[in-house]
Amino acid sequence: MSARHISEHPVIIVGAGIGGLTLAHALLVRGIDVRILESAPALEPVGAGIQIPPNAVKVLRALNLETTVTKRAFRPTAIEARMGESGRRVFDIPLADQAVSRWGAPYLHIHRADYITALREALPDGVLYLGARVQAYKQNPNAVTVTLTNGETFEGHTLIGADGIRSTIRTQMLGADTPRFTGNVAWRAVVPMAALGDHAPRPTACAWFGKGRHAVTYRLGADGTHANFVGVVERDDWQDEGWSLEGQKSDALADFDGWHPTITHLIKSADTLHKWALFDRDPLMKWTDQRVALMGDAAHPMLPFLAQGAAMAVEDAYVLAQGIANGRPLMEFQTQRLARTSKVQAASRANMGLFHKRSRLSQLATYGPMWVAGHVAPTLVHRRMDWLYGHDVTA
């Protein structure tokens, strides 16, 4: 088949996740033609809850997407931490109004499927190509050509790999990676609030701490109609990285045996529980190859302990589109983003140990100061997050 020449200065994006879709919007508002190649035959309503922190909302606002996303999202009242077994509160820091006044935008919770739907529905027709599985790319001084597994080819000016943690574009550019198993396995589920009764989680972003494990609960939907559960357990006997594998409810209940009824009732009420092993990767030192660049999880995969993986992809999208529009070399995108994304990766990795203190002494030493700060000087907790939530790539 002959190549499709997509306008005079096109950008081809591989992957229709949150990062790829946001990049398409960021390019289109700058008048740059774009095509997204997505391997899935349809964008199915899969996944679970996701957090949209203020640093990502500011990008959505700049792209005129804030309203369409916000109307599908829940705004938590506070950031909260509790002990997993007793439910004893460590801190409860106001968030809803404070996020706007301190960091310039709200903090939101949304189902990943709703987030994807909002971004996709706002795209013009003809941008998204489904069932387009990329096999390889090649380039010359004037263009880059993408070949699909069915033999079809697309030719354009620039290629962006937004194809996630198992990126085909990254593998061709840098070779296969060697991720390290963190020794943690994660459970996730979404449960209707109506099924939870008196044990429903509070309308907060709540982390539950425990020995060798932790959980996170928050509400989803504009009216908080569903509860999202993520539970992370230290394990060394299960290392499948696939995030869509179903797990047994009995295993999840065993992992959180003796925990607060909010957690155990969530697990019991779930129709389906998924689990996946968490792998860590060192920051990549190379994100670009002439006309080709990586972004989001393809460039800097994040552990989920800071809830910033999708937000970093959204920030990437704005910075990358700005550079492309201004005709800057792709390597400048990496220069602009490497330090921040590496810092977020490191902070996410650090939280992995923070949540799982095993001894009473280590729990007291770690969570005691949190309790004091939450009760005596709650603004200190806000201040510790200024570097993250207050950042504005659109400024």
C-alpha positions as CSV (number, residue, x, y, z in Angstrom):
1,M,0.0,0.0,0.0
2,S,1.1,3.5,-0.6
3,A,1.7,5.8,2.3
4,R,-0.9,8.3,3.4
5,H,0.5,11.8,3.2
6,I,-1.3,13.6,6.0
7,S,-1.2,17.3,5.1
8,E,1.8,19.5,4.9
9,H,3.0,19.5,8.5
10,P,1.3,16.6,10.2
11,V,2.0,15.0,13.5
12,I,1.3,11.3,13.9
13,I,0.6,10.1,17.5
14,V,0.7,6.5,18.4
15,G,-1.7,5.7,21.3
16,A,-5.1,7.2,22.2
17,G,-4.6,7.3,26.0
18,I,-4.9,10.4,28.1
19,G,-1.6,11.7,27.0
20,G,-2.0,11.1,23.3
21,L,-5.5,12.6,23.2
22,T,-4.4,15.6,25.1
23,L,-1.5,16.1,22.7
24,A,-3.9,16.0,19.8
25,H,-6.0,18.8,21.3
26,A,-2.9,20.8,22.1
27,L,-1.7,20.6,18.5
28,L,-5.1,21.2,17.0
29,V,-5.7,24.5,18.9
30,R,-2.4,25.6,17.4
31,G,-3.6,24.8,13.9
32,I,-1.4,21.7,13.4
33,D,-2.9,18.7,11.7
34,V,-2.7,15.5,13.6
35,R,-3.6,11.8,13.4
36,I,-3.8,9.3,16.2
37,L,-3.1,5.6,15.6
38,E,-4.7,3.4,18.2
39,S,-4.2,-0.3,18.2
40,A,-7.5,-1.1,20.0
41,P,-10.5,-1.7,17.7
42,A,-12.6,0.4,20.1
43,L,-12.0,2.6,23.1
44,E,-13.7,0.4,25.6
45,P,-14.9,1.7,29.0
46,V,-12.1,-0.1,30.9
47,G,-9.9,1.0,33.8
48,A,-10.7,2.4,37.2
49,G,-10.5,5.7,39.0
50,I,-7.9,8.3,38.2
51,Q,-6.9,11.5,39.9
52,I,-6.6,14.8,38.1
53,P,-4.5,17.2,40.2
54,P,-4.5,20.9,39.8
55,N,-1.3,20.9,37.6
56,A,-3.2,18.8,35.0
57,V,-6.4,20.8,35.3
58,K,-4.6,23.9,34.3
59,V,-3.6,22.3,31.1
60,L,-7.1,21.2,30.4
61,R,-8.3,24.8,31.1
62,A,-5.8,26.2,28.6
63,L,-7.1,23.8,25.9
64,N,-10.8,24.6,26.7
65,L,-11.3,21.1,28.0
66,E,-11.8,21.8,31.7
67,T,-15.6,22.0,31.6
68,T,-16.2,18.9,29.5
69,V,-13.9,16.9,31.9
70,T,-15.1,18.5,35.2
71,K,-18.7,17.7,34.6
72,R,-17.9,14.0,34.7
73,A,-15.6,14.3,37.8
74,F,-16.0,14.4,41.6
75,R,-14.3,17.0,43.7
76,P,-13.0,15.6,47.0
77,T,-13.5,17.6,50.1
78,A,-10.1,16.7,51.7
79,I,-6.9,14.8,51.6
80,E,-7.1,12.2,54.4
81,A,-4.9,9.5,55.9
82,R,-6.0,6.7,58.2
83,M,-4.6,3.6,59.8
84,G,-5.8,0.6,57.8
85,E,-6.9,-1.7,60.6
86,S,-8.4,0.7,63.2
87,G,-9.5,3.5,60.8
88,R,-7.9,6.0,63.2
89,R,-7.4,9.3,61.4
90,V,-3.8,10.5,60.9
91,F,-4.8,13.8,59.2
92,D,-7.6,15.4,57.4
93,I,-6.6,18.4,55.3
94,P,-9.3,20.5,53.5
95,L,-8.9,20.3,49.7
96,A,-11.9,21.5,47.7
97,D,-11.7,25.3,48.0
98,Q,-8.0,25.2,49.1
99,A,-6.8,23.6,45.9
100,V,-8.3,26.4,43.8
101,S,-7.1,29.2,46.1
102,R,-3.6,27.8,46.6
103,W,-2.8,26.0,43.4
104,G,-5.1,27.7,40.9
105,A,-7.3,24.8,39.9
106,P,-9.5,22.1,41.5
107,Y,-8.4,18.6,42.5
108,L,-10.6,16.0,40.7
109,H,-11.4,12.3,40.7
110,I,-12.8,10.7,37.5
111,H,-13.2,7.2,36.0
112,R,-10.5,6.7,33.4
113,A,-13.2,5.7,30.8
114,D,-15.0,9.0,31.4
115,Y,-11.8,11.0,31.1
116,I,-11.0,9.2,27.8
117,T,-14.6,9.8,26.5
118,A,-14.5,13.5,27.3
119,L,-11.2,14.0,25.4
120,R,-12.3,11.8,22.5
121,E,-15.7,13.4,22.0
122,A,-14.1,16.9,21.8
123,L,-12.0,15.8,18.9
124,P,-13.1,16.5,15.3
125,D,-13.9,13.6,13.0
126,G,-11.1,12.0,11.1
127,V,-8.4,12.4,13.8
128,L,-8.6,9.0,15.5
129,Y,-7.8,5.8,13.6
130,L,-8.8,2.7,15.6
131,G,-7.5,-0.8,15.0
132,A,-4.2,0.6,13.8
133,R,-1.4,-1.5,15.4
134,V,2.0,0.0,14.7
135,Q,4.8,-2.4,13.7
136,A,7.7,0.0,13.1
137,Y,8.8,3.4,11.9
138,K,11.5,4.7,9.6
139,Q,12.6,8.2,8.8
140,N,14.6,10.3,6.4
141,P,15.6,14.0,6.5
142,N,12.2,15.1,5.2
143,A,9.6,12.7,6.8
144,V,8.8,9.8,9.1
145,T,6.8,6.8,7.9
146,V,4.9,4.5,10.2
147,T,4.0,0.9,9.1
148,L,1.1,-0.9,10.6
149,T,1.0,-4.7,11.1
150,N,-1.6,-4.9,8.2
151,G,1.0,-3.3,5.9
152,E,-0.7,0.1,5.7
153,T,1.7,3.1,6.1
154,F,1.3,6.7,7.3
155,E,3.8,9.4,6.5
156,G,4.1,12.6,8.3
157,H,6.5,15.3,9.6
158,T,6.8,14.1,13.3
159,L,6.0,10.9,15.2
160,I,5.1,10.9,18.9
161,G,5.1,7.6,20.9
162,A,2.3,8.0,23.4
163,D,1.8,4.3,23.6
164,G,2.4,3.6,27.2
165,I,4.5,1.5,29.4
166,R,4.9,-1.2,26.7
167,S,5.6,1.3,24.0
168,T,6.4,-0.2,20.5
169,I,8.0,3.1,19.6
170,R,10.3,3.1,22.6
171,T,11.3,-0.5,22.0
172,Q,12.4,0.3,18.4
173,M,14.2,3.5,19.5
174,L,16.0,2.1,22.6
175,G,15.5,-1.7,22.6
176,A,13.6,-3.8,25.1
177,D,13.7,-2.5,28.7
178,T,14.4,-4.4,31.9
179,P,11.9,-3.3,34.5
180,R,12.4,-4.3,38.1
181,F,9.6,-5.9,40.1
182,T,9.0,-3.7,43.2
183,G,7.7,-6.5,45.3
184,N,4.2,-4.9,45.3
185,V,1.0,-6.2,43.8
186,A,-2.0,-3.9,43.3
187,W,-5.7,-4.6,43.5
188,R,-8.4,-2.3,42.0
189,A,-12.1,-2.2,41.9
190,V,-15.0,0.3,41.3
191,V,-18.2,-0.3,43.3
192,P,-21.5,1.6,43.2
193,M,-22.0,3.6,46.4
194,A,-25.5,2.3,46.7
195,A,-24.0,-1.2,47.5
196,L,-21.9,0.1,50.4
197,G,-24.4,1.5,52.8
198,D,-22.9,2.7,56.1
199,H,-19.4,1.5,55.1
200,A,-19.1,3.8,52.1
201,P,-15.8,5.8,51.9
202,R,-15.9,9.4,52.8
203,P,-15.9,12.0,50.1
204,T,-12.1,12.4,50.4
205,A,-8.9,11.3,48.8
206,C,-8.0,8.8,51.6
207,A,-4.9,6.7,52.0
208,W,-5.0,3.8,54.5
209,F,-1.7,2.8,56.0
210,G,-0.8,-0.7,57.1
211,K,2.0,-3.2,57.7
212,G,3.4,-4.1,54.3
213,R,0.3,-2.8,52.5
214,H,-1.9,0.2,52.0
215,A,-5.1,1.2,50.3
216,V,-6.6,4.3,48.6
217,T,-10.3,5.1,48.4
218,Y,-12.2,7.9,46.8
219,R,-15.4,8.6,45.0
220,L,-16.1,8.9,41.2
221,G,-18.7,10.5,39.0
222,A,-20.1,14.0,39.2
223,D,-22.4,13.0,42.0
224,G,-20.0,10.6,43.7
225,T,-22.1,7.6,42.5
226,H,-19.2,5.1,42.7
227,A,-16.3,4.3,45.0
228,N,-12.8,3.5,43.8
229,F,-10.5,1.1,45.6
230,V,-6.8,0.5,45.1
231,G,-5.0,-1.8,47.5
232,V,-1.2,-2.5,47.3
233,V,0.3,-5.5,49.0
234,E,4.0,-6.5,49.3
235,R,4.5,-9.8,47.6
236,D,7.3,-11.8,46.0
237,D,5.4,-14.6,44.3
238,W,3.5,-13.0,41.5
239,Q,5.0,-10.8,38.8
240,D,2.6,-10.4,35.8
241,E,2.7,-6.8,34.7
242,G,-0.6,-6.9,32.9
243,W,-3.1,-4.5,34.6
244,S,-6.3,-6.1,33.4
245,L,-6.0,-9.6,34.9
246,E,-8.9,-10.6,37.2
247,G,-8.1,-11.7,40.7
248,Q,-10.0,-13.8,43.2
249,K,-12.1,-11.9,45.8
250,S,-11.0,-14.4,48.5
251,D,-7.3,-13.5,47.8
252,A,-8.0,-9.8,48.1
253,L,-9.9,-10.3,51.4
254,A,-7.0,-12.4,52.7
255,D,-4.6,-9.6,51.8
256,F,-6.7,-7.1,53.8
257,D,-7.9,-9.4,56.6
258,G,-8.6,-7.5,59.8
259,W,-8.8,-4.1,58.1
260,H,-11.4,-1.5,58.6
261,P,-14.9,-2.4,57.4
262,T,-14.7,0.4,54.8
263,I,-12.0,-1.6,53.0
264,T,-13.3,-5.1,53.5
265,H,-16.9,-4.2,52.5
266,L,-15.6,-2.5,49.3
267,I,-13.8,-5.7,48.4
268,K,-16.8,-7.9,49.3
269,S,-19.1,-5.7,47.2
270,A,-17.0,-5.6,44.1
271,D,-18.3,-7.5,41.1
272,T,-14.8,-7.7,39.6
273,L,-11.3,-7.2,41.1
274,H,-8.3,-6.7,39.0
275,K,-4.7,-7.1,40.1
276,W,-1.3,-6.3,38.6
277,A,2.3,-6.4,39.7
278,L,4.1,-3.0,40.0
279,F,7.4,-2.6,38.1
280,D,9.9,0.2,38.4
281,R,12.1,1.6,35.7
282,D,15.0,4.0,35.7
283,P,14.5,7.4,34.0
284,L,15.3,7.2,30.3
285,M,18.2,9.4,29.2
286,K,16.9,9.5,25.6
287,W,13.4,10.3,24.6
288,T,14.0,11.4,21.0
289,D,15.3,10.1,17.7
290,Q,15.4,12.9,15.1
291,R,11.7,13.2,14.1
292,V,10.5,10.8,16.7
293,A,9.8,11.5,20.4
294,L,8.4,9.6,23.4
295,M,6.0,11.1,26.0
296,G,4.0,10.0,29.0
297,D,4.5,6.5,30.3
298,A,6.5,5.6,27.2
299,A,9.2,8.1,28.3
300,H,8.9,8.2,32.1
301,P,6.6,5.4,33.5
302,M,5.5,6.2,37.0
303,L,4.6,4.1,40.0
304,P,1.1,5.0,41.2
305,F,2.1,6.3,44.7
306,L,1.8,10.0,43.9
307,A,-1.2,9.8,41.4
308,Q,0.8,11.8,38.8
309,G,1.3,9.4,35.9
310,A,-1.5,10.7,33.7
311,A,-0.9,14.3,34.9
312,M,2.7,14.1,33.7
313,A,1.5,13.0,30.3
314,V,-0.9,15.9,30.2
315,E,1.9,18.3,31.1
316,D,4.1,16.6,28.4
317,A,1.4,17.2,25.8
318,Y,1.2,20.9,26.4
319,V,5.0,21.4,26.4
320,L,5.5,19.2,23.4
321,A,2.8,20.8,21.3
322,Q,4.2,24.3,22.1
323,G,7.6,23.2,21.0
324,I,6.4,21.6,17.7
325,A,4.3,24.7,16.9
326,N,7.4,26.9,17.5
327,G,9.5,24.7,15.3
328,R,11.9,23.7,18.0
329,P,13.9,20.5,17.9
330,L,12.3,17.6,19.7
331,M,15.3,17.1,21.9
332,E,14.4,20.4,23.6
333,F,11.2,18.8,24.8
334,Q,13.3,16.3,26.8
335,T,15.5,19.1,28.1
336,Q,12.4,20.9,29.4
337,R,10.7,17.9,31.0
338,L,13.4,15.5,32.2
339,A,14.2,17.1,35.6
340,R,10.5,17.5,36.6
341,T,9.4,14.0,35.5
342,S,12.5,12.4,37.2
343,K,11.6,14.2,40.4
344,V,8.1,13.0,40.3
345,Q,9.3,9.5,39.6
346,A,11.6,9.6,42.6
347,A,8.8,11.0,44.9
348,S,6.4,8.3,43.7
349,R,9.1,5.6,44.5
350,A,9.7,7.2,48.0
351,N,6.0,7.0,48.9
352,M,6.0,3.2,48.2
353,G,7.9,2.7,51.5
354,L,6.2,5.5,53.4
355,F,2.8,3.8,53.3
356,H,3.9,0.4,54.5
357,K,5.7,0.8,57.8
358,R,5.6,-2.5,59.7
359,S,6.7,-1.8,63.3
360,R,4.9,0.3,65.8
361,L,8.1,2.4,66.3
362,S,8.5,3.1,62.6
363,Q,4.8,3.9,62.3
364,L,5.0,6.4,65.2
365,A,8.2,8.0,63.8
366,T,6.6,8.4,60.3
367,Y,2.9,9.0,61.0
368,G,3.3,10.9,64.3
369,P,4.7,14.0,62.6
370,M,1.9,13.8,60.0
371,W,-0.7,13.8,62.8
372,V,0.9,16.8,64.4
373,A,1.1,18.7,61.1
374,G,-2.5,17.8,60.2
375,H,-3.8,19.1,63.6
376,V,-1.4,22.0,64.3
377,A,-0.3,23.4,61.0
378,P,-2.4,21.9,58.1
379,T,-1.0,24.5,55.7
380,L,2.4,22.7,56.0
381,V,0.9,19.7,54.3
382,H,-0.3,22.0,51.5
383,R,3.0,23.7,51.3
384,R,4.8,20.4,50.8
385,M,2.8,19.9,47.6
386,D,3.3,23.3,46.1
387,W,6.1,22.2,43.8
388,L,3.8,19.5,42.4
389,Y,0.3,20.9,42.3
390,G,1.3,24.6,41.9
391,H,3.3,24.0,38.8
392,D,1.8,25.5,35.6
393,V,3.3,24.5,32.3
394,T,0.9,26.9,30.5
395,A,2.2,30.0,32.3
